[in-house]
């Protein structure tokens, strides 16, 4: 088994799965029906992408473990999702900022991934790029709406960015597995488009009268399976039934 490819696939799958799980918590609690449906669809897109990636990860193990087993029977230290995806939903402004930061990153990352030498990952990236293009447009409109709304909405979205900005450097972090995958032409170096990403989000935040924090200590660790305290609670809820009935079929 190509361990670097397997690890890389898990990182992508876990990021989409955990983010989809967090977004799904808004079902029944959205600010109004149309927006609740929009966010639910975004959650489903992430979970769908996660499923495709877990199926691929399963194939890399010669199907020794199913996609469901990989997703639901691993422990916290065996998950590699980006730290930002496990952060609390908070108020709606917090959820929107978290989603916009992830959307804007994946918008550029997936554009590079469609040229991957791995045909399966390239195909998943092609489908996901269409989805994230909509996601980014949707969340960007909400950033501007909150930033240029009332004093309260502006305060909430500024606070959300102040809280979440510390997790953004992890988007561009590399380790030994990444170096192997990049060398094999399976993934591109995210550092290549970091400035482009930063320019775009800076332009949007300026339009929304929001200030990007400076001199922030950046949090990392997900590539080593190190997480914030929030992931354990997410997994406890998400994995309860599969762990109680591990051999059942749904």
Secondary structure, DSSP 8 states (H G I E B T S, - for coil): --HHHHHHHHHHHHHHHHHHHHHHTTTTTSSSHHHHHHHHHHHHHHHHHHHHHHHHHHHHTTTSS-HHHHHHS--GGG----GGGGS---SHHHHHHHHHHHHHHHHHHHHHHTT-SSHHHHHHHHHHHHHHHHHHHHHHHHHHHHHTS-HHHHHHHHHHHHHHGGGSGGGG---HHHHHHHHTTSS--GGGGHHHHHHHHHHHHHHTT-----S------GGGT---THHHHHHHHHTHHHHHTTT---
